[in-house]
Amino acid sequence: MQRIDDRIKRGGDEDSLISSVVDWVMAQALRDTTIEDLFEGCCLRLRSAGLPIARGYIAFRTLHPLYSAMGLTWELGNGVKTVGMSHESSMSDEWRRSPFYFMLSKDIGLLRRRLIGEGAIHDFPLMTDLRDDGYTDTLCYAIHFEEFAPGDTEARGILGTWSCDIKAGFSDSDIRSLIRVQNRLAVACKVIIKSQIAHNISTTYLGTNAGQRVLKGQIKRGDGEKIHAVIWYSDLRNSTALADMMPEEEYLDLLNGYFESTAGAIIDNGGDVLLLIGDAVLGIFPFTENRTQAETGELAVKAANDALERIKELNACACDNGKCEASFGLGLHVGNVMFGNIGLPDRLQFTTVGPAVNEVARLEDLTKTLGKKILMSKEFAEIVGKQCVSMGEHRLRGIEEKREIFTLTN
């Protein structure tokens, strides 16, 4: 691909086009856009303005239970690809061999490398990879969001590259334009990243449903609504004894494995996890207009069987490694739950309350007496039909009238 030197006359026309890109980028900071759309739109507009970029990359640190950072790569004709970087990646040799680690360590904001011809430098593995992919010139940059101490390789900000694939590489004018745009891009990214982090934190600690409600403004005591749903309550067996006899690290591993088996099964089968209460899981499968009650009940049964299979796999691994096994009891019920904010005016918890929540917890408690892993109320059994068998009438702790109790047929 040959450089098109006459693509735009340098001067006023170029400044006007770059100004339009800058204006567009800054406007996105005020809108509800994703960082993927922001970055792709910026790259395409730079290309339309005559800059010969064929690849763009940005990375930024985030707060997420699975990822320490996110990286976005835009390639001409291929759009944007987003990759999450694990918490362990910040200690990897790949990171330490990157130009970004070098730049942060030495407090260098810009680094340019020609990749072909006279003056080409391949002092980082990334440069060799870019050259092998057909790129000829690259500009790396680091922009900080906060007070920066030289040598701090974990500071928050934006790391990025611009690469082109024309033989002549970037002109001085191209680089000036890229620097101008990338500074504004960093401002827009900062706004979107803060919003994304708020979403990550709220959904991680409150759950998807509650997190979305809080972010939409339900943060006043008393805010909430009544939900009709299948209610799930599971509890880890012998947790006190296990905690006393196991090393703390092993017990935490077991507890996390139990949560992945039970809460994970709820989420993967279309339910919502409302609370993790010590070693108990409270979840719901809401009734909606898009599915029948029978279909909702089937999702809960599927999740229950899924949880049992996951616990079997967890215990097989524990047995192979000479560790303690996990088991749980599960209650399933149908009823209304009040889902909303309770607590102090300025210190709230988004939770669920109501008689149905108390009853499903009592159902789970009865699993210990009846020797069944799963017990269900009559209300739940009526919507799932033949998959349930009656265990007769039993008294639930704290409830005066006896209830007919069911379990799964398998």
Secondary structure in CASP SS format (residue, H / E / C, confidence):
PFRMAT SS
TARGET T0000
AUTHOR 0000-0000-0000
METHOD secondary structure of the structure
MODEL  1
M C 1.00
Q C 1.00
R C 1.00
I C 1.00
D C 1.00
D C 1.00
R C 1.00
I C 1.00
K C 1.00
R C 1.00
G C 1.00
G H 1.00
D H 1.00
E H 1.00
D H 1.00
S H 1.00
L H 1.00
I H 1.00
S H 1.00
S H 1.00
V H 1.00
V H 1.00
D H 1.00
W H 1.00
V H 1.00
M H 1.00
A H 1.00
Q H 1.00
A C 1.00
L C 1.00
R C 1.00
D C 1.00
T C 1.00
T C 1.00
I H 1.00
E H 1.00
D H 1.00
L H 1.00
F H 1.00
E H 1.00
G H 1.00
C H 1.00
C H 1.00
L H 1.00
R H 1.00
L H 1.00
R H 1.00
S H 1.00
A C 1.00
G C 1.00
L C 1.00
P C 1.00
I E 1.00
A E 1.00
R E 1.00
G E 1.00
Y E 1.00
I E 1.00
A E 1.00
F E 1.00
R E 1.00
T C 1.00
L C 1.00
H C 1.00
P C 1.00
L C 1.00
Y E 1.00
S E 1.00
A E 1.00
M E 1.00
G E 1.00
L E 1.00
T E 1.00
W E 1.00
E E 1.00
L C 1.00
G C 1.00
N C 1.00
G E 1.00
V E 1.00
K E 1.00
T E 1.00
V E 1.00
G E 1.00
M E 1.00
S E 1.00
H H 1.00
E H 1.00
S H 1.00
S H 1.00
M H 1.00
S C 1.00
D H 1.00
E H 1.00
W H 1.00
R H 1.00
R C 1.00
S C 1.00
P H 1.00
F H 1.00
Y H 1.00
F H 1.00
M H 1.00
L H 1.00
S H 1.00
K H 1.00
D C 1.00
I C 1.00
G C 1.00
L E 1.00
L E 1.00
R E 1.00
R E 1.00
R E 1.00
L C 1.00
I C 1.00
G C 1.00
E C 1.00
G C 1.00
A C 1.00
I C 1.00
H C 1.00
D C 1.00
F C 1.00
P H 1.00
L H 1.00
M H 1.00
T H 1.00
D H 1.00
L H 1.00
R H 1.00
D H 1.00
D C 1.00
G C 1.00
Y C 1.00
T C 1.00
D E 1.00
T E 1.00
L E 1.00
C E 1.00
Y E 1.00
A E 1.00
I E 1.00
H E 1.00
F C 1.00
E C 1.00
E C 1.00
F C 1.00
A C 1.00
P C 1.00
G C 1.00
D C 1.00
T C 1.00
E C 1.00
A C 1.00
R C 1.00
G E 1.00
I E 1.00
L E 1.00
G E 1.00
T E 1.00
W E 1.00
S E 1.00
C E 1.00
D C 1.00
I C 1.00
K C 1.00
A C 1.00
G C 1.00
F C 1.00
S C 1.00
D H 1.00
S H 1.00
D H 1.00
I H 1.00
R H 1.00
S H 1.00
L H 1.00
I H 1.00
R H 1.00
V H 1.00
Q H 1.00
N H 1.00
R H 1.00
L H 1.00
A H 1.00
V H 1.00
A H 1.00
C H 1.00
K H 1.00
V H 1.00
I H 1.00
I H 1.00
K H 1.00
S H 1.00
Q H 1.00
I H 1.00
A H 1.00
H H 1.00
N H 1.00
I H 1.00
S H 1.00
T H 1.00
T H 1.00
Y H 1.00
L H 1.00
G C 1.00
T H 1.00
N H 1.00
A H 1.00
G H 1.00
Q H 1.00
R H 1.00
V H 1.00
L H 1.00
K C 1.00
G C 1.00
Q C 1.00
I C 1.00
K C 1.00
R C 1.00
G C 1.00
D C 1.00
G E 1.00
E E 1.00
K E 1.00
I E 1.00
H E 1.00
A E 1.00
V E 1.00
I E 1.00
W E 1.00
Y E 1.00
S E 1.00
D E 1.00
L E 1.00
R C 1.00
N C 1.00
S H 1.00
T H 1.00
A H 1.00
L H 1.00
A H 1.00
D H 1.00
M H 1.00
M C 1.00
P C 1.00
E H 1.00
E H 1.00
E H 1.00
Y H 1.00
L H 1.00
D H 1.00
L H 1.00
L H 1.00
N H 1.00
G H 1.00
Y H 1.00
F H 1.00
E H 1.00
S H 1.00
T H 1.00
A H 1.00
G H 1.00
A H 1.00
I H 1.00
I H 1.00
D H 1.00
N C 1.00
G C 1.00
G C 1.00
D E 1.00
V E 1.00
L E 1.00
L E 1.00
L E 1.00
I E 1.00
G C 1.00
D C 1.00
A E 1.00
V E 1.00
L E 1.00
G E 1.00
I E 1.00
F E 1.00
P E 1.00
F C 1.00
T C 1.00
E C 1.00
N C 1.00
R C 1.00
T C 1.00
Q H 1.00
A H 1.00
E H 1.00
T H 1.00
G H 1.00
E H 1.00
L H 1.00
A H 1.00
V H 1.00
K H 1.00
A H 1.00
A H 1.00
N H 1.00
D H 1.00
A H 1.00
L H 1.00
E H 1.00
R H 1.00
I H 1.00
K H 1.00
E H 1.00
L H 1.00
N H 1.00
A H 1.00
C H 1.00
A H 1.00
C H 1.00
D H 1.00
N C 1.00
G C 1.00
K C 1.00
C C 1.00
E C 1.00
A C 1.00
S C 1.00
F E 1.00
G E 1.00
L E 1.00
G E 1.00
L E 1.00
H E 1.00
V E 1.00
G E 1.00
N E 1.00
V E 1.00
M E 1.00
F E 1.00
G E 1.00
N E 1.00
I E 1.00
G E 1.00
L E 1.00
P C 1.00
D C 1.00
R E 1.00
L E 1.00
Q E 1.00
F E 1.00
T E 1.00
T E 1.00
V E 1.00
G C 1.00
P H 1.00
A H 1.00
V H 1.00
N H 1.00
E H 1.00
V H 1.00
A H 1.00
R H 1.00
L H 1.00
E H 1.00
D H 1.00
L H 1.00
T H 1.00
K H 1.00
T H 1.00
L H 1.00
G C 1.00
K C 1.00
K C 1.00
I E 1.00
L E 1.00
M E 1.00
S E 1.00
K H 1.00
E H 1.00
F H 1.00
A H 1.00
E H 1.00
I H 1.00
V H 1.00
G H 1.00
K H 1.00
Q H 1.00
C E 1.00
V E 1.00
S E 1.00
M E 1.00
G E 1.00
E E 1.00
H E 1.00
R C 1.00
L C 1.00
R C 1.00
G C 1.00
I C 1.00
E C 1.00
E C 1.00
K C 1.00
R E 1.00
E E 1.00
I E 1.00
F E 1.00
T E 1.00
L E 1.00
T C 1.00
N C 1.00
END
